[in-house]
Amino acid sequence: MEEINLKDFVLSKLEEKKAEEIKIFDTKNLHIASYIIVANGRSIKNVSAMADYISCEIKKKLGLNVALEGVNHSNWVVLDIQSVILHIFHPETRDYYNIDDIFTKAA
């Protein structure tokens, strides 16, 4: 699957689950991933549920393996999906780590 389609698929699943404050960072120059996507869940439970749902949808519909990190803590879950890295945060955690500034400066 082309990178742009994978990014769009992830974005559509985030919108489907009503993720908030979605931001996309083009990070092709970093050689880590082509895109880093950052979004908020509404609660700790919602962060975990959103990560599980997106992971399952990617496996089921695209046949891709997804590496998940942080599901047990659920303030911040990371999904590594080939050329896309998705960070789903509880809003307070995202603010605490000032993650948007970090990715803006890096991109």
N, C-alpha and C positions, 0 to 999 in steps of 0.2 A: 504494500500500500504506500502511496506517495505521502511524503511528510505533510503536505498541506491538507490532504484528506484526513490523516490521523489527527492533526491539530483540530480540524473542523469537527471531527467525530467527538473528540473530547469536549470541545466547547458546547456542542449540542447536548451532550449528556449533563454537563454542568447546568445549562439553562433549563433542561428538563427537570432537574432536581432543585431548581430555584436557588442555585448558588448566588452569593452576593459578592459585589466588588471584584468582579473577574478582571484580571489584567493579563496581557500577553506580552512577553519579552522575547524579542528575536535575539537569540544567543548563538547564532551560527559561528560568529567570530571567536567564541570561547572553546569550541571543540568539545563541549560537554554534551550538549543537546542542541538541536536546532531551535527549539522553543521551550521556554519555561512559562508555565501558566500558574497563576496564583489566584485563589478564590477563598471565600469565607463560607463556612456553614453557620447556621443560626445557633447551634448549641454543640456541646461535646458529642452528644449522641448523633446529631445530624452530620457532623464531620465524619465520624466513623461509618455511618450508614451510606453517605455519599461516596466515600472511598470504596467501600465494598461493592456498591452498585456499579460504579464506573469500571472497576476491575473486572467484575463478572461480565458486563456488557462487552468489554474489549475482548475478553477470552472467547465469549460465545459468538459474537458477530464478526470479529476480525481474526480470531484464532491466534492472537498474540499473548505471550506470557507477560505478566505485569509483576514487577518487584514492588512490594509494599513495605513501608517502614513507618512505625509509629502508631499502628492501629490500636495497640493495647493502651496507649496513653490518650490518643484522640484529640489533643489540643492542636496537633500538627501532624498531618499524615502526608507522606510523600509517595507518589506513584511514579516509577520509572518505566516509561513505555517507549522503548526504542529511542526515537528522536525527540520525544516530548517528555519533559519532567513536569509533573503536576503536584503542586503544593496546595493542600486544603487546610485552612486554619480555623480555629476559633478566633473571633475578631480581636479579643484581648491579647492573644498570643502573637498574632500578626503585628499588632501595634507595638508590643513589647520588643520584638526583635527588629522592628523597623525594616522589614524584609523588602518592601517596595523600593526604598532608597538603595539598598544593596544591589538589587537586580537592575535598577535603572542605571546606576554607575557602572555596572559590569557589562551591560548590553551595548 
